[in-house]
Amino acid sequence: MKYLIVIITGICIDTFQILVWIAMTGVFVAVGLLPIVGGAVGMGSELVGQVIDICISLTFGGGFIFLLVFLDLLPARQLLSMNRMPFMLVKFIPFLDIVPSYTALAVVSVLKKLKEEKLAAASNPAPDEDPTQNIQPTFQEAANDNIQAQPQLAV
């Protein structure tokens, strides 16, 4: 499958984002257990975690979208269309950004591209086929060819 790299890239970005979210959640819990200043620092580290998560979405996600446009899996005119927008907007909603939307966007784009290629291949014949090759000669043409092929006997 020639578009497998796109799906693998989407999985890697989503996995990285989930791991960062889990790591930051561990920091929240650990800092929250500190006496006196734990609550305030824990809330601050949650904000830092969200900022890091949004930065990951903007950098890696932007590169991923560029890859999709470059491979013509996501035409530039469809970047802001309503059928692709939910995949991009969910990454900026706190606590919903761990949903693997880059992987879903990759799978949807690849499936749509494969469907378009399949329809294009079905509507266009292969260029090496001769369209006149399968034409059957009529009975009269076959009879004329048969008469011309018989040798003439000299008397």
Phi and psi in degrees as a GROMACS rama.xvg file:
@    title "Ramachandran Plot"
@    xaxis  label "Phi"
@    yaxis  label "Psi"
@TYPE xy
-77.7994  -14.8522  LYS-2
-101.874  14.3628  TYR-3
-62.7552  -32.5832  LEU-4
-62.5675  -32.4209  ILE-5
-68.621  -43.7471  VAL-6
-66.7092  -41.3977  ILE-7
-63.3588  -40.0151  ILE-8
-63.0025  -43.2713  THR-9
-61.1613  -42.1096  GLY-10
-63.9196  -41.819  ILE-11
-63.7158  -43.5702  CYS-12
-64.496  -45.3335  ILE-13
-64.5119  -39.5071  ASP-14
-64.4142  -43.4904  THR-15
-61.3489  -42.8752  PHE-16
-65.6484  -39.5014  GLN-17
-66.2997  -41.4141  ILE-18
-63.9224  -40.2219  LEU-19
-64.2918  -40.4009  VAL-20
-63.2274  -42.9285  TRP-21
-64.7377  -41.9654  ILE-22
-62.9938  -43.4128  ALA-23
-68.4962  -32.7903  MET-24
-64.2065  -39.8427  THR-25
-62.9191  -36.6635  GLY-26
-66.2767  -41.0319  VAL-27
-58.5394  -46.7784  PHE-28
-66.3965  -44.9851  VAL-29
-65.2325  -42.7417  ALA-30
-71.4891  -33.3418  VAL-31
-65.2381  -22.4386  GLY-32
-80.4804  -11.3194  LEU-33
-68.8305  140.231  LEU-34
-70.869  154.913  PRO-35
67.3717  -66.6695  ILE-36
-98.7772  3.43362  VAL-37
-59.7289  -44.4784  GLY-38
-63.477  -45.0008  GLY-39
-67.2155  -43.2749  ALA-40
-69.5137  -36.5175  VAL-41
-61.453  -40.7258  GLY-42
-67.4671  -37.4191  MET-43
-66.8584  -38.4456  GLY-44
-71.0483  -28.1557  SER-45
-65.279  -40.6256  GLU-46
-63.8066  -41.9015  LEU-47
-62.9377  -40.2976  VAL-48
-61.2239  -41.3151  GLY-49
-66.4148  -38.4323  GLN-50
-64.4134  -42.8443  VAL-51
-62.576  -41.377  ILE-52
-64.0103  -42.2695  ASP-53
-66.9938  -37.2205  ILE-54
-63.9353  -39.4326  CYS-55
-63.0325  -42.4908  ILE-56
-63.6805  -39.6699  SER-57
-72.9458  -38.3786  LEU-58
-83.6314  -63.5193  THR-59
-66.0432  -40.0225  PHE-60
-64.5161  -41.2254  GLY-61
-62.8671  -41.2315  GLY-62
-64.5901  -37.6179  GLY-63
-66.4797  -42.8853  PHE-64
-63.1406  -40.2322  ILE-65
-61.1319  -41.3316  PHE-66
-61.4589  -42.4076  LEU-67
-63.9182  -40.741  LEU-68
-68.8106  -40.0829  VAL-69
-63.7046  -38.4709  PHE-70
-85.057  4.55069  LEU-71
60.8866  31.1779  ASP-72
-88.812  -24.885  LEU-73
-131.78  92.9772  LEU-74
-57.5614  143.301  PRO-75
-59.3045  -30.4863  ALA-76
-71.4594  -17.9442  ARG-77
-98.9658  5.36541  GLN-78
-58.0686  -40.1191  LEU-79
-106.521  19.6654  LEU-80
-73.8015  158.51  SER-81
-71.6686  -21.2324  MET-82
-81.5274  -15.4863  ASN-83
-108.692  -15.661  ARG-84
-62.1721  -40.2349  MET-85
-59.9401  -32.406  PRO-86
-63.8386  -34.8296  PHE-87
-85.0274  -35.4737  MET-88
-75.1557  -27.5065  LEU-89
-66.0956  -21.933  VAL-90
-71.9957  -16.2796  LYS-91
-104.008  5.1182  PHE-92
-95.2883  120.596  ILE-93
-56.817  139.049  PRO-94
69.4549  -8.08125  PHE-95
-100.883  -6.60352  LEU-96
-73.4614  -6.78358  ASP-97
-84.5078  -4.88254  ILE-98
-67.5505  133.132  VAL-99
-74.1167  69.6579  PRO-100
-78.0583  -27.9421  SER-101
-67.4665  -38.1239  TYR-102
-64.907  -43.6194  THR-103
-63.0686  -41.8268  ALA-104
-63.0034  -40.0588  LEU-105
-64.8159  -45.3856  ALA-106
-65.0785  -44.1677  VAL-107
-63.2038  -42.8525  VAL-108
-66.3321  -42.4231  SER-109
-66.5599  -43.461  VAL-110
-62.7778  -39.5199  LEU-111
-66.176  -40.7204  LYS-112
-66.7339  -41.9211  LYS-113
-63.9973  -36.7372  LEU-114
-65.2089  -42.4016  LYS-115
-63.7667  -41.8162  GLU-116
-64.8939  -38.8037  GLU-117
-65.9345  -41.6731  LYS-118
-66.4146  -38.2173  LEU-119
-67.2598  -38.8698  ALA-120
-68.8033  -33.9558  ALA-121
-72.9193  -31.8784  ALA-122
-85.2693  -21.6497  SER-123
-111.011  127.025  ASN-124
-71.4417  160.054  PRO-125
-65.4187  141.842  ALA-126
-68.998  -21.171  PRO-127
-84.0516  -6.45789  ASP-128
-85.0202  135.675  GLU-129
-90.8406  118.665  ASP-130
-65.4993  -21.8341  PRO-131
-88.15  -2.41071  THR-132
-68.1029  -34.4817  GLN-133
-91.3304  7.06882  ASN-134
-77.9885  124.543  ILE-135
-84.878  137.791  GLN-136
-70.7975  149.254  PRO-137
-73.3829  167.659  THR-138
-62.2477  -40.8575  PHE-139
-65.5387  -41.2096  GLN-140
-64.796  -40.2379  GLU-141
-66.1884  -39.3082  ALA-142
-66.5547  -41.546  ALA-143
-63.3115  -41.9643  ASN-144
-64.3799  -35.6681  ASP-145
-69.3498  -41.0165  ASN-146
-66.1496  -42.2836  ILE-147
-69.2849  -26.3956  GLN-148
-80.244  -16.5689  ALA-149
-75.5245  136.562  GLN-150
-72.7212  146.439  PRO-151
-90.2465  128.475  GLN-152
-89.1676  134.423  LEU-153
-85.3858  135.642  ALA-154
